[in-house]
Amino acid sequence: MHKYEIAILKAIGSDSITLEELVRKSGLGKDEAMWALEGLSKNGLVRINRKTVENIELSEEGARYAMESMPEEVLLNKISKKPLAIKNLESDEDRIGIIWAKKQSLAIIQNGMLVITEKGKETLRNRSVQYRVLVSLKDDPKSYPEQKAENKEAVDMLKDRKLIVINTKNVIEGIEVTKKGFEETKGLKSDSEIDALNKNIITNGLWKGKKFKAYDVQVPVEREYVPIRHPLRQMMDELRRAYVGMGFVEIDGPIIEPAFRVFDTLFMPQDHPARDMQDTFYLKEPHSIKIDDQEYVERIKEAHVMAWKQDWSRELAEQALLRTHMTNVSGRYVHNIIEDILKHRKSHDLPIKLFSIGRVFRNENIDYKHLADFYQTDGVIIGKKLTLSNLFSTLTDIYASMNVEVKFKPSYFPFVEPGAEVYAYSKNVNEWIEVGGAGVMRSQVTGVERKDISVLAWGLGVERMLMMKDKTLNSISEMYNCGIRWSRERRL
């Protein structure tokens, strides 16, 4: 008999014992104890009493509803005063609310209008049973059996909506030694069977005359979760490897910038729509950031006045904001390197390849491919006689290294000419999705004619790139609305 099995039998003694007590008394690990128990049970030496236990937890969506409100109740509030046209209810939450409001007869559709019913009005007054059960389960998951008995219909609907998750598992209630177990352990030694070979056993022939312990790979053990990085972090690491493998060097820069760095230096006119408050997050504190490089300011001002035929405001240029792209980082390095070459006569081996990966912020409407806070990668190549052919080849190679197909479409961006949009094919939604923009930087941005130095530049959305690679993702918000369980159980 194996030493673990003898330790288990001694620890159990003559009384019934729980698994936790057995592990503590035997000094074995839980997996070791379970392995030994299963072997003893199969041979009829111990009796294991099991019971089925249901554990409940709220899904990410369920937890959010418990903290806020059910989508159908939010919708009922909207139509409580007067009916609303279905065509005007276009948000994801509205669509979910309509489905469940109709299913529960809380609202009906009449002539294209969503109308609240008497049952819906009652729900608004007292809150729905589903919501009350959801809140109770959030506060006390152990109340699930009582809730299931008292509000079975609401509990079943919460399960159907995947707002609660039921985990069923068999637990050991008690363990006891059988009569056969007591009889067969008398006089047995722990070294009568070999459970693992080592150098000493083999070289000294200690295995001779001994039995080898059979292992059962079907024995249940405690589940172990393999440590894994978040898929978005994995995507960024993979992107870095692709860049570095092509000779690029990583750069970084500040998140909070003056508008001068984010817009003006990139030849974006001061009345451009992207600079409006509905698209950009401006700061109250600091309200402005002073620009010290007067010579640089004068060059940018002159370029704006000549090209856009309008006055240029330093006050607007010094407004503090959250960067809307990573090109502010690239632009700063391009300016410094070109200034080193032309003004300070410093030698640089061209081409110079730079890339950055960082968070950017835009006041966007949230949907499956838009967020207000997301990651972007930016790249530049500074060299001589560089063309769109070099640019497209580089981007194709970057995406090909990640097994993503791309194509390019002519487009306009203020700081490049010519410019192109970059599209990648998503098998999830079966369409080409725009993942960024690219082009050859204008001389107004670089401060030097292209015949002397040319700069290729691009900016790409990292989350959208991950959507192209990961077939399990249907929306970029999934990467942020997830929890530990999502990371552990998702298919790799």
N, C-alpha and C positions, 0 to 999 in steps of 0.2 A: 504494500500500500504506500502511496506517495506521502511524503512528509507533510504536505499541505493538508491532505485528507485526514491524517492522524491528528494534526493540530486543530482541524475543524471539529472532529469528533470529541476531542478532549474539551474544547471550548464550549460545546453545546451541553455536555453533561447529561443529566437525566430529565431536565425540564425543557419546555419549549422556549425558543429564544428568537429575537428579531435579528435581521441582517446587520443592523447597525451595532447591536450588542456583540454579535458574533465577530465582526471585524475588529472591534475594540479588544475583545478578550483573546482572540487568536493571534493578534499582532500582524495579521496578513493585510495586504491591500484589498480593495473591494473586488477588483478583477480576479486576483488570485483566489479569493474566497469563493467567488461565483464559479470559477473553473472547477475548484475542488468539490463544491456542492453538487454541481451537475453530474460529475462522475459518481459521487456517492449516491445520488438519487437514482441514476440509471441502474446501479447495482443493488438497489433496494435497501441501502444502509441508512438513509435519512429520508424523512418525509418533509416536503416543502409545501407549505400552504400558501397559495397565491390568491390575490383578488385584483379585479380590474378597477382602476381609478381614472376618472376623467378630470383633467386639469384644463382650465379655461384661461385664455388671454385675449385681449383686444388687439385687432389688427391695427396698422398705422392709421387707416381710414377711420376705423371705429373709435380709436382713442381721440382723434381730432373731432369727431362728431360729439363725443361725450363731453369734451371741453367747450364746444361751441353750440351747435345745434344740428339736427338732422336736415339734409338739404330740402326735403319736402316741406318742413316747417318754415325754413327761410323763404321758400317760394310762396307758401300760404300767406306769410306776412306781406309779400309784395302784392298779392291779389285780394287781400282782405277788404280793402276799400272799394276797389273797382277791378273788373276783369282786365287782363292784359292780352295783347295779341301774341300768339305763339311765335310768330316770326321775330318778335323783339326779345324773346328769351333764348339767347344763343350761347350763353356761357356753359361750360361743362357742368357746373353745379346746378344751373337751371335745368339742363337736360336730364340730369339724374333725378332732380326734384320732381319733374313732370312724370317720369316713369313710375316713381313710387307713390306719388300723390294719386295718380289714376288707379294704380293697382290696389290701393287701400280705400278708394272711393272718397278721397279727401277733396278732389277737384274733378271737373269734367270739361270737355272741350265742346264749345258751342259756336258755330260759325267762325271758326278760326281763333276764338277767344278762350282763354283759360279762366274758368269760373269756379270759385270756392263753393263747396257743398256745406250742408248743415253739420255733417260729420267733421268736415275740415274746420269749421268754426269752433266746434267743441274741442278739437285737438289743439287749436291755438290757445284756448282758455286753460286747458289742463295739462298740456304737453302730451305727446303720444306715449302709449305704453312702451313702445320700442325704446324711446329715448330714456324713459325712467328706468327700464331694465338695464340699458347700456350703462347709465351712470352708476347704478347699484353694483354692477359687475366690475366696473372700473375701481370703485371704492373698496369692494370686498369680493374678490374672485371666488372665495370659498362659499359664497351665497348661491352659487350656480345651481345646486340641487333644489334649493327652495324656489328659486326663480323658475326653474324648469317645471316644477310641479304646479306653481301658481299661475305662470304666464307662458304656457307651452307654445302658443301660437306666435307670440312676440319673440320668444327665444329661437324658434325654428326659422322665423323670417330673418333674424339677425345672422343666423348661420348661413342661410341662403345668400344673404347680401355680403357674406364674408367679412362682417364687421366684428364677429367673434370667432375665434379658432379653438376647436376642442381637440386637445391632445389626450389620446387614450393610451395607457400603459399598464402592464401587469406589474404589481409590486408584491414583494414577499411579506406576508403577514406574520408568519412564524415558521420555525424550523425545529424539528425534533428527531432524535435518533430512534430508529426502529429496533425491534428485538433482534433481528438479524445483524444489525449494525453493532450492537453491544457484543454479540457472540463472536463476530469475525475480527474484531479489533484486538481481542486478547492475544498477547504474545507477538503481535506484528511489529516489525522494525521499519523505520522510515526509509532505510536504504535498500529495501528489497526490490525496488524498481528504479530504473534510470529514466529520468525525464529530460535530461540534456547532456549531450556529449561535450567533453572538454579534452584538452591535451593530456592531462594526467590520466584520465580514464582510458584513453586510447593507447598511449605509450606503455602503460603498466598493466594492460590487459584486465583492468578492473571490471570490464563489461562482461567477462566470461561467467557463464552460469547465472546471469541476471536477466530479468525481464525488462523490456523497454515499454515505458508508459505510452499508451496510445493517446493522441490528442484529438479532441473533437472541435473542429473549426466552427461548428454550429452553436457552440455554447454562447449564450447572450452575455455581453459585457457592457460596461458603462460606456455610453457614447462619448467619443472624443471629437472635438471640433478642431480641424486643422487651421492654424492661423493663416489668414489671407488678407491681402491688401484690398482696399476698396477699388472697384473696377476703374473709377476715374483716376485714381492715383496710379494704377497699373498702366492706364492709357498714357499718362504723362511721362512715366518712366520709359515706356516703349518709344514714345515720340522723341525723348531725349537721346535714346540709343540710336535712333534713325539719324538725327541731326549730327551727333558726334561722329557716327560712322562715315558721314559725308564731309567731315572736316570743319564743322561749325563749332563756334565757341558760345557758351551761354552768357547772357547779360541780364541785368535787372534794373529796376528803377522805381520811383515812388508811386504810390497809388493816388495820393492827393497832389494835384498839379494846378498851376494857373492855366487858364484857357489858352494862353499863348503857346504852351507846349503841346496841348492836345489838339488845338484847332488852327491857330494862326500860323505856326511854323510849318504846318502841313497844307498851307495854301487854301484853307477853308474860309470863305468870306464871312464877315461878322454878322451877316443876316441869313446865313445858311440855316435851314430848318433843323438840322441835327443839333444846333446850339440852343434850341428852345428848351424851356423848362420841362415840357412834356416828354422830352427825349433824354435830357441830361440831368444828373443830380448835382445841383450847386450847393455849396456849404454856407451855413450861417456863421460858423466859427471854425477856421478863419474865413472871413468874407472875401479876402483878397490875398494874393501872394505877389510880393514885389519882384520885378524882373531886373536883374543887375547888369546884364550884358547889353550896354547901350548900343554898341556897334551892331550887334546881332538884331536888336529891336529895330534899328533904323533900316537895315536891309529888308527885313520882313515887311515893315510898314511901306517902304517904297514899292515892293513887289505887289502888295495888295492894292495900293492906290492906282498904280499903273494898269493892273489887270482888271480890277473890279470897278474902277472909276467911281470910287466913293471914299468918304473920309474914314480914317482908321482910328479907333478909340483905344487908348492905352488902358483906360478903366475897364473896358470889356475884356481886354487881353489879360488883365490881372485878376479876374474873377476866379475864386478857388472852386474846384470841382473834383468829383471822383472820375478818374480816367475812363473813357468810353472805349478805348482800344489799347493795345500794347505798342502801337506805332509811336507813341510819345517816347517810349524807351529806345526804340530803334532810331528815331529822329535825332535824339540827343547824341547818340554815339556816332551817327553819320556826320553830324555837324562838327563834332570834336575831331574826328579822324581827318575829314577833308580840310579843316582849319589847320591841323598839324602838317598836312602835306603841302598846302598852298602858302600858308602864312608863316609857319615856323620852320618850313623846309625839313621836317622830320621824315625819315625814310620808313615806309610801310611796304611790306611785301604784299602785292595785290595778286589775286583777289582776297579780300577779307570777308569771311562768312560769319555772321552773327545770328543768334536766335534767342527768343525769350518766351517764357510761359508764365502767365500770371492772371490774376482776377481782374475783370473789368465790369463796369456797371452802366446799365442803360435803363431808362424808364420805359420798359417794354410791357406790352400786354402779354400775359403768360399763356402759352399754348404748348403743344407737344414739341416744338422746336425753338421756343423763345423763353428766356428767363431774364430777370432784372439783374442778376448777379451770376456771372459765369466765367469760365476760363477761356483764354484766347492764346494762341501761339503766333508770334510774329517773327519774321525772318528777313534779313537783308544780305545782299552780296554786293560789295563795293569793288569795282574793278574797271577794266578798260574794254571797250568794244563789246559790252554785254548786250544781248538782245532778248526779245520775247522767247526765242527758241531756247536760250539758256534757262530762262525762268520756268517755262512749261516743263522742260526736261527735269529740272530740279524737283518741282512739285510732284510730277508723276513718279519720280523715284522715291520720294518720301512716302507717298501713299501706297505705292507698290510694295514697299517693305512691310506694310501692314495689311497687305492683301485687299486693298480698296481701289476700285476703279474710279478715275476722275475724268472730267472733261472741262473745257473752258469756253466761255461765252463773252464776246466783247461787251464792255460796260464802262461807265464813267465814275471815276473817283477824283476829287479835286487835286490830290497830291501826286497822282501818276498820270502819265500819258505816253503810250496807250495804256488802257486798263482792261482788266478782265475779271469776270466772276468765276469762281471755282465751284464746280458741282461734283458731288459724289453720289454714287448709286446706292440707295437703301433697299435691301430686299424685304425689310419689315413692312414698309409702306408702299413698296413697288414703285418708286419714283426717284428721279434725280433731285437731290436736295442741295441748295446753296450752302456751302460751308465756309466761304470767305471771299476775299477780293485780293487782287494782285496787279502788278504793273511795273513800269519803269518810272522811277521818281523824276519829277519835273526839276528843271534847273532852278526854278524859284524856291524849291525846297532845299536842294543840295547846295546852292550857291555857286555852282560850277557847271560849265557847258558839258554836254554828254560826250563830245569828241575828246575831252580830256579825261573825265571820270564819269562812269555811269553806275547807277545804283538800282538793283532789282529789289522789290519789296513785296511782301504778302502778309496777310493776317487771316488766320483760320480759327474757327470755333472748335475747341477741344471736345466738348460734349457731343457736338454733332458728328465729329470724327468717330467717337466711341459708338454712337448709334449705327454708323455704317458697318462697324466691325461686329458688334454684339447683337445677335439675332433675337435675344430675349428682351431687348429694350425697345419699347414703342414710343417712349417720350423721354426727353432729357430730364424732366422733373422726377422721374423714377430714381435717378441717381442721388437725389437729395431728400425725397420723402421716404427713405428706406430706414430700416433699423438693423440691429444685429442679426435677427432671424433671417431677414432678406439676404444679408451677406453670406450667412452660413449655408442657406438652403438653395440658393440660386445655382443653376447649372453653369459650369465653367466653360 
